[in-house]
């Protein structure tokens, strides 16, 4: 038995248990262990927001460290996650059941993982998942102005965020941090892990329990820093409502944005109270476009992904929603101009 095998517990501790919905699905995946040059093929047994259970026919690795898990996506695309090996159980015939915990996904892979989980859960009648919050516990934080969001983004860029909440959270669990902006501020959703929980007290809140959470982010550090800097650069300076124009990095197209709250949806519906097709059926599309509004380059990237990328609708957009998307694109072009990269119109008015 290797030194690593001796270190792996058979029974999970409380902090190592996945609290998210587990979805049974048997599919081949690729696993690259530390110290190995080539990946092996494993059979996924179940998957969740937080990790997966895999069946392997190879000996356990002798080197400790993160492993790389590759799941199939559509066509030639894939979902890549860096994971931690939590425990292993030997089976007959030299096989092992291994439990892994996801510790880092790129924004694009995270977006694809969420869509995969939603598709799988939709085919399982025993699972009731209406949105991302059904797959994982979601912590929603609302910011009221650009200065507050700027302060939060600077903290996020350093890899950690501290927040005080009313509800208790389990340490070492992966959650979805939803930062909801008001007015013209963007909403953001990031993958985070609760690394510390402590009780807090505050004047005027003696009637309830408060908990301070320390969060770390399960995205590549470079991506987090670039993402935070990009959003900070887009925020207006104090007293200035105009944002700085700048090109978004390519990977930002797949950053999942926070779903608008009911209050946001009601505000966007206007005085009539009658929501548009996008407000009613595709509020996340509006949130994505708002994140790039006012910047031709950023808006183009967001719009392209809604039309052609991971955020597009299978089979295309419904006619009513597509007409509204075209209208928003035309309004943005008239108000802010087109980027230098977009010169041709596709059939149906989709311009790239």
C-alpha positions in Angstrom: 0.0 0.0 0.0 1.4 3.4 -1.0 1.9 6.3 1.4 -1.0 8.1 -0.3 -3.3 5.2 0.1 -2.6 5.1 3.9 -3.5 8.8 4.1 -6.9 8.4 2.4 -9.8 7.9 4.8 -12.4 5.2 4.0 -15.2 7.2 5.6 -15.7 10.9 4.9 -15.5 13.5 7.6 -18.3 16.0 7.9 -16.2 18.6 6.1 -15.5 16.3 3.2 -19.0 15.3 2.5 -20.7 16.8 -0.6 -23.8 18.7 0.5 -25.0 19.4 -3.0 -27.4 17.4 -5.1 -25.7 14.3 -6.5 -26.8 13.1 -10.0 -26.2 9.5 -11.0 -24.7 9.3 -14.4 -22.3 6.7 -15.9 -20.1 8.3 -18.5 -16.4 7.8 -19.4 -14.1 10.6 -18.2 -10.4 11.3 -18.4 -8.3 11.6 -15.2 -4.7 12.7 -15.1 -3.0 11.9 -11.8 -0.1 13.8 -10.4 3.2 12.3 -11.4 1.6 10.6 -14.5 2.3 11.7 -18.0 -0.9 10.3 -19.6 -4.5 10.4 -18.4 -6.5 7.3 -17.7 -10.1 6.5 -18.5 -12.5 6.3 -15.5 -16.3 5.8 -15.3 -18.1 8.6 -13.6 -20.7 7.2 -11.1 -22.3 10.5 -9.8 -21.5 14.2 -10.1 -22.5 17.3 -8.3 -21.5 21.0 -8.1 -18.9 20.0 -5.6 -17.3 16.9 -7.0 -17.7 13.4 -8.4 -17.5 9.7 -7.6 -15.3 7.8 -10.1 -14.6 4.1 -10.8 -11.1 3.4 -11.9 -9.3 0.2 -12.9 -5.8 1.5 -12.3 -3.7 1.5 -9.1 -4.0 4.6 -7.0 -1.3 7.2 -7.6 1.7 7.3 -5.3 2.1 11.1 -5.5 -0.2 13.4 -3.6 -1.5 16.6 -5.3 -4.3 17.9 -7.5 -5.6 15.7 -10.3 -7.1 16.9 -13.6 -10.6 15.7 -14.6 -11.9 16.1 -18.1 -15.6 15.5 -18.8 -17.2 15.4 -22.3 -19.2 18.3 -23.5 -20.8 19.0 -26.9 -18.9 18.2 -30.1 -15.2 18.6 -29.6 -15.5 20.7 -26.4 -15.0 19.6 -22.8 -15.2 20.5 -19.2 -11.9 20.6 -17.3 -11.7 20.6 -13.5 -8.8 20.4 -11.1 -9.8 18.3 -8.2 -8.6 16.9 -4.9 -8.6 13.2 -4.2 -10.6 12.8 -0.9 -10.9 9.1 -0.3 -10.8 5.7 -2.1 -12.4 2.4 -1.5 -10.9 -0.8 -3.0 -13.2 -3.2 -4.9 -12.8 -6.7 -6.2 -10.6 -7.1 -9.3 -8.2 -4.3 -8.4 -10.8 -1.5 -9.1 -11.3 1.5 -6.9 -14.1 3.9 -6.1 -12.6 7.4 -5.6 -14.3 10.5 -4.4 -12.9 13.8 -5.8 -13.7 17.4 -4.9 -13.5 20.1 -7.5 -11.1 22.8 -6.4 -10.7 25.0 -9.5 -12.6 25.5 -12.8 -12.2 28.1 -15.4 -15.2 30.4 -15.9 -16.0 28.6 -19.2 -15.8 25.1 -17.6 -17.9 26.3 -14.7 -20.6 27.6 -17.0 -20.6 24.3 -18.9 -20.7 22.3 -15.6 -23.7 24.2 -14.5 -25.5 23.5 -17.8 -24.5 19.8 -17.7 -25.9 19.5 -14.2 -29.2 21.2 -15.2 -29.6 19.0 -18.2 -28.9 15.8 -16.2 -31.2 16.9 -13.3 -34.0 17.7 -15.8 -34.0 14.0 -16.9 -34.2 12.7 -13.4 -37.7 13.0 -12.0 -36.5 12.5 -8.4 -34.5 15.8 -8.5 -36.3 19.1 -8.4 -33.9 21.8 -9.7 -35.5 25.0 -11.0 -32.3 27.0 -11.2 -28.7 27.0 -10.0 -29.8 27.4 -6.4 -31.3 23.9 -6.5 -27.9 22.5 -7.3 -25.8 24.3 -4.7 -26.4 26.6 -1.8 -26.3 30.2 -3.0 -25.2 33.2 -1.0 -26.6 36.4 -2.4 -24.9 39.8 -1.6 -26.5 43.0 -2.9 -24.3 46.1 -3.6 -25.9 49.5 -3.8 -23.3 51.6 -5.5 -20.2 51.5 -7.6 -17.9 52.3 -4.7 -19.2 49.3 -2.7 -18.8 47.0 -5.7 -15.3 48.4 -6.3 -14.3 47.6 -2.7 -15.7 44.1 -3.0 -13.9 43.4 -6.3 -10.6 44.5 -4.9 -11.0 42.0 -2.1 -12.0 39.3 -4.5 -8.9 40.1 -6.7 -6.7 39.1 -3.7 -8.4 35.7 -3.7 -10.5 36.0 -0.5 -13.8 37.7 0.5 -15.2 38.1 4.0 -18.9 38.6 4.5 -21.3 38.5 7.6 -24.5 36.6 7.2 -27.5 35.5 9.3 -27.4 31.8 8.3 -24.7 29.3 9.3 -22.7 27.6 6.6 -20.7 24.4 6.8 -16.9 24.9 6.6 -15.1 23.5 3.6 -18.2 23.5 1.5 -18.5 24.9 -2.1 -21.2 27.5 -2.6 -22.3 29.9 -5.3 -21.5 33.6 -4.4 -24.0 35.8 -6.2 -23.2 39.5 -6.1 -26.3 41.3 -7.3 -25.9 44.9 -8.5 -28.6 47.5 -8.4 -29.3 50.2 -11.0 -26.7 49.8 -13.8 -24.3 47.7 -11.8 -23.6 44.2 -13.1 -24.5 41.0 -11.3 -21.8 38.4 -10.8 -21.8 34.7 -9.8 -18.6 33.1 -8.6 -17.7 29.6 -7.4 -16.4 29.9 -3.8 -15.5 27.7 -0.8 -16.2 28.5 2.8 -12.8 28.2 4.5 -13.7 29.7 7.8 -16.9 30.3 9.9 -17.0 32.3 13.1 -19.7 33.7 15.2 -20.0 37.5 15.2 -21.8 40.2 17.2 -22.9 43.6 16.0 -24.7 46.5 17.8 -28.4 46.3 17.1 -28.4 42.6 16.1 -28.6 41.0 19.6 -31.9 39.4 18.6 -30.3 37.1 16.0 -27.1 35.0 15.3 -24.5 36.4 13.0 -21.8 34.5 11.2 -18.7 35.8 9.5 -17.6 33.7 6.5 -14.2 33.7 4.9 -14.5 32.6 1.2 -11.8 31.5 -1.2 -12.6 31.2 -4.9 -12.5 28.0 -7.0 -11.3 29.6 -10.2 -7.8 30.1 -11.5 -6.1 33.0 -9.6 -5.1 34.7 -12.8 -8.6 34.6 -14.1 -10.0 36.0 -10.9 -7.6 38.9 -10.9 -8.2 39.7 -14.6 -12.0 39.5 -14.1 -11.9 41.8 -11.1 -9.7 44.3 -12.8 -11.8 44.3 -15.9 -15.0 45.0 -13.9 -13.3 47.7 -11.8 -12.1 49.4 -15.0 -15.7 49.4 -16.3 -17.1 51.1 -13.1 -17.6 54.8 -13.1 -15.4 56.9 -10.9 -17.2 58.8 -8.1 -19.4 61.4 -9.7 -18.8 60.0 -13.2 -21.4 57.7 -14.8 -19.4 56.9 -17.8 -17.4 53.6 -17.8 -13.9 53.1 -19.2 -13.9 51.3 -22.5 -11.6 48.3 -22.7 -11.5 44.9 -24.4 -12.7 42.0 -22.3 -10.5 38.9 -22.2 -11.9 36.1 -24.4 -12.7 33.8 -21.4 -15.0 36.3 -19.8 -17.8 35.4 -22.3 -18.6 32.4 -20.2 -18.5 34.0 -16.7 -21.9 33.1 -15.2 -23.8 36.2 -14.1 -26.1 36.4 -11.2 -29.8 35.9 -11.9 -31.7 39.2 -11.3 -33.8 39.4 -8.2 -37.6 39.7 -8.3 -37.1 43.4 -7.4 -34.8 43.8 -10.4 -37.3 42.1 -12.7 -40.1 44.3 -11.5 -38.1 47.5 -11.9 -37.0 46.5 -15.4 -40.7 45.8 -16.4 -41.4 49.5 -16.2 -44.5 51.3 -15.0 -46.8 49.1 -17.0 -45.7 46.0 -15.0 -45.8 43.9 -18.2 -42.4 42.2 -18.7 -40.9 41.7 -22.1 -40.1 38.3 -23.4 -36.5 38.6 -22.3 -37.5 39.8 -18.8 -40.0 37.0 -18.5 -38.2 34.1 -19.9 -34.5 35.0 -20.2 -33.5 37.4 -17.4 -29.9 36.2 -17.4 -29.5 37.3 -21.0 -30.4 40.9 -20.0 -28.0 40.7 -17.0 -25.2 39.6 -19.4 -25.9 42.5 -21.8 -26.1 45.0 -19.0 -22.6 43.9 -17.9 -21.2 45.1 -21.3 -23.6 48.0 -21.9 -21.8 51.2 -23.0 -18.7 49.5 -24.2 -18.8 48.4 -27.9 -16.1 45.7 -27.5 -17.6 44.3 -24.2 -21.2 44.4 -25.5 -20.1 42.6 -28.7 -18.5 39.8 -26.7 -21.6 39.4 -24.5 -23.9 39.5 -27.5 -21.9 37.0 -29.6 -22.0 34.5 -26.7 -25.8 34.8 -26.4 -26.0 34.1 -30.2 -23.2 31.7 -30.9 -21.6 30.6 -27.7 -22.3 28.6 -24.5 -25.0 31.0 -23.4 -27.1 30.5 -26.6 -30.4 28.6 -26.5 -30.6 25.1 -28.0 -32.4 25.3 -31.3 -32.1 29.1 -31.4 -34.0 31.9 -29.7 -37.8 32.2 -29.8 -38.9 34.8 -32.4 -40.2 37.3 -29.8 -37.0 37.1 -27.7 -34.8 37.4 -30.8 -36.7 40.5 -32.0 -35.9 42.1 -28.6 -32.3 41.1 -28.8 -32.0 42.7 -32.2 -33.6 45.8 -30.9 -31.2 46.1 -28.0 -28.3 45.6 -30.3 -29.5 48.3 -32.7 -30.1 50.7 -29.8 -26.6 50.1 -28.5 -25.1 50.6 -31.9 -26.9 53.9 -32.3 -25.9 55.1 -28.9 -22.3 53.9 -28.5 -21.2 52.8 -32.0 -19.9 49.5 -33.3 -16.5 47.9 -32.6 -13.9 47.9 -35.3 -14.2 44.1 -35.6 -17.9 44.1 -36.5 -18.6 45.1 -40.1 -20.9 42.4 -41.6 -24.5 41.6 -40.9 -25.6 38.0 -40.8 -29.0 36.8 -41.9 -31.7 37.8 -39.4 -29.8 40.9 -38.4 -27.2 39.1 -36.2 -24.1 41.3 -36.6 -20.6 40.1 -35.7 
